[in-house]
Each structure stands twice: as structure tokens, then as C-alpha cells.
Amino acid sequence: MSNFNIQKKIDEIMSKFHQSGDIASRMLEKEKGKLGFVYLKSMTDQELFAIAIYHALQNYDGTLDAISLQNKVLQGNDIKEIKEDEIIENILKGGIIIFIEGESKILSVDLLKYPTRTPSEPPTSPVIQGPREGFVEDIKTNITLLRRRIHSKDLVFKTLNIGKYSNTQVMVSYIDGIADKKIVNQVIEKLKKIDIGGVIDSYYILTFLEKRPDSIFKQIGNTEKPDIVAGKMLEGRVAIIVDNSPIVLTVPFILLEEMQSSNDYYTNHHYSSFVRVIRLLGLLVAIMSPGLYLALELHHYNVLPLNFLITIADTTQGLPFTPFIEIMFIFILFQMLYEVSLRLPSYLGLATSVVGALILGDTGVKAGLISPPGVIVVALAKIALYTIPEQSAQISILQVIFIFIGGSLGLAGLVTGLVYFVTYLNGLDNFDTPYLAPYSPRIPNDLKDGIFKRPVTEMRTRPRSIRNKNKVRLK
């Protein structure tokens, strides 16, 4: 390759990148030959490039060929030979491309560098005891966090690239010898079929993995904690790690997972069982209480104790709204305050809380727009919702549905609606795993880590509700 050809090849690459401001090239001329370099300034460690490569080559007086560069000059760096059709891919991954005069071989040195966040406790999954590390946006760091917890040659990472423009790296991870290969292959095949312009976060591929994308119910597990992912993989699940996302997906997923928390495994099993019962009650209160209040007030007020009925009558007398409109009005106000609190700067959060408390807790009642019982019921439902924060989006939708059912059809409608949704959930399955396992179907072995948790010493086998190859967990 002559000097002209090197320059021509560099010009071709620069043209493919549309002369972008962060694409750079350099030439190094020595007595024994010439070298050409192409790289992205935004993706490579330029200081390391100057010290470890450029200056090292300036001080080198030997033969300028690929073998000499690999063995004598650049041996301390991640250097490899690449084909011509791999040039663009390696540049985008932070590689320094090296062209050598008189040779057809092309070298790439990996000097990828970009800002990364230090692993810290995820805001969505705080723990009282136990590991406080959380996944970050760098896929290499996330893999390391899992490797630190599972020191085994059987921990496998399969690499895919998804997205026409983003070319995002996606890792399918599992433990060979535990995970069912059929599930692994199903996940990989579904991911390979994704034809999308770009994958910015793991949620971009979540819908492609769901069996019923139109369902309001969560069908894929997700977490920011590596200890949870490691624990799930040790049970036979498959993890999907997406570059640039701190959220790791896991399959198969069952509803019981939302009743569990990482805290449950770092505390006494009696307390864990108690807390799980509280979460289940919180789920029922969050979904049913606004609709139940409307049903009793509008259709079954004779069921209420006389003193309570008088209290409700006194507080709702003179309101301009019907009970249904009142509950919906309060519900929408709470939801608006929640959305505002998410998007406001932190220093305005306190002011928003004060204003919201005044509107809903005092001013609204005194103005005769809303009643105290209505505020209490909706507030109770909203508080109970966060006993299972991972399901907050789904529960909010169910709250609205049951408000309409309770307001229009009464208790009979609520019972019918509850039976319908339980029947619907009973028909869901996720990668051949029943959604309501281990209760429907009943799997006695898996009940040891159900709503009531048993000590780890009694969990000698892996969950039978999840297909896995090795059933023995503890000998």
C-alpha cells in the first residue's frame, strides 16, 4: 500500500462519516515507512493514543510491518488484525485504525473511552441490609458486576447487535447447566428478529420479548440490582443486558416476583413472610379501595354502619360533584402531582408538596369541592400502590378500571371484574412458565419461597415452575 493509497483510504473513511467533526486522522512518516491513523476523538482515549501508540512509534527505529508493530511496539495494547469491511465497526467501538505503507494488513487498537457512572445504590431498589451496588449504563461494568457474584466458567454471555443506526450491543446471559437451552434459544431468536432503527434502552426491546404485547400486565422481569439478577440466573432464568441501560431484563417472569424484594433474603424469614403479606394486602387495597368506596356509597349504602353513613352524608352534603366525579377528580389531582414531582427540579419538590397538601388536604375540603372521605380513600390507594412500586403503572390503570366498575355496577361488578382479571392472569404464561405459579397451578415445592418464605436451608431444589436443567440447589 503506497502513501497515496493510505491517504485515499483515509479520505474514503472520512467521507463515509460525512466529514463529522469528531472523526480525525493522522499520518506518521519515518525513514522506513509511513503509517496512517483514523479514529473518533469522542470515543477514544486520545492521551493514551499519544503516549502508548504515536510517541512509541516515533521512538521506534525497526521495521514498520504488522508483525513488528504487534510484537514489539504495541504489545501492551489490545491490538488485532481486521478486514476492510470491519473498519467502520471498529472505529465506532473506539478503535484506532492503523494503515501501514506497503502492507495490505489493517490493525485496530482498542482505546475506547467515554464517561461512565460509578455503581451506586439504585434509587428504585434501596435496601436496609445487603449489597448496595446497582447496574450502570456501561455494559462492560454490568458484566463485571455479575462476574463478581458468579465465579463460574458456566456463566455465559452471548453477544448480539440490534438497531440499524444505534448498533446497540445486547448480551444474553445465563448459566450453562442450569438454564433451559430452549428458553435461551427462544430469547436469542426473538432478539435476532428485531428490526428497529435504534435501541436506546432495554425497554425498547422489552415489547418484542412479550408474548402478549397489548396486555397491561408486566410480562418481563426488570431490575437495577446485580444481586437480584444473579439470584434469578441461579434459579434458571435468562438475563438480557443492553448497553447504555442500567435496567437488566429477566425471563421467565411470574407475578410472585413482584411480591419479593432483595431485603427478604437478607433478613429473618418470619419477617419476610410478614412483609410479603403486607405487600399483597397493599396490592388489593390499591386496586380495590376507590371502586369499593364508590360501590358502597352509590349502590350499597345500607351495608355501611349507621355512624359511618352519617359521617359520609355530612361531609358530602352540598358538594357540586357526584361521588363518581369527585373520586375521579381527586384521583387525577394525585396523578398530576405525582407527574409534576417527577419532572420538577429537586429544590422545587418541597414547594409542590406543600401546595398539593393545601389543595387536597385543607383548601379543597373547605371550598366544598371535595370531601375528606374521598381524599382519604384515594390517598390510601395511592400510598398502598407503592408497596409494589414495580407494578405502579399497571396498578394505576387497574385503579381507573375498578373506579368505573364500582361506580356503575356496584359490588357485583367489582367481584366479577376481580374474577375476570384473575382468570385472565391464570391464562398468561411467560416462556412456558405459568404467570400465577406456584399457586396456579399449585406447585408445593415452590411454596417455600412464595408469600410465606421458608429458611434457605429448606430450599434444596430450584423452582419447578421455571424450566431448568439442574433441579438440585442445595445438597
Secondary structure, 3 states (H helix, E strand, C coil): CCHHHHHHHHHHHHHHCCCCCCEEEEEEEECCEEEEEEEECCCECHHHHHHHHHHHHHCCCCCCCHHHHHHHHCCCCCEEEECHHHHHHHHHCCEEEEEECCCCCEEEEECECCCCCCCCCCCCCCCCCCCCCCCCCCHHHHHHHHHHHCCCCCEEEEEEEECCCCCEEEEEEEECCCECHHHHHHHHHHHHCCCCCCCCCCHHHHHHHCCCCCCCCCCCEEECCHHHHHHHHHCCCEEEEECCCCCEEEECCCHHHHHCCHHHHHCCHHHHHHHHHHHHHHHHHHHHHHHHHHHHHHCCHHHCCHHHHHHHHHHHCCCCCCHHHHHHHHHHHHHHHHHHHHHCCHHHHHHHHHHHHHHHHHHHHHCCCCCHHHHHHHHHHHHHHCCCHHHHHHHHHHHHHHHHHHHHHHHHHHHHHHHHHHHHHHCCEECCEECECCEECECHHHHHECCCECCHHHCCECCCCCCECCCECCC
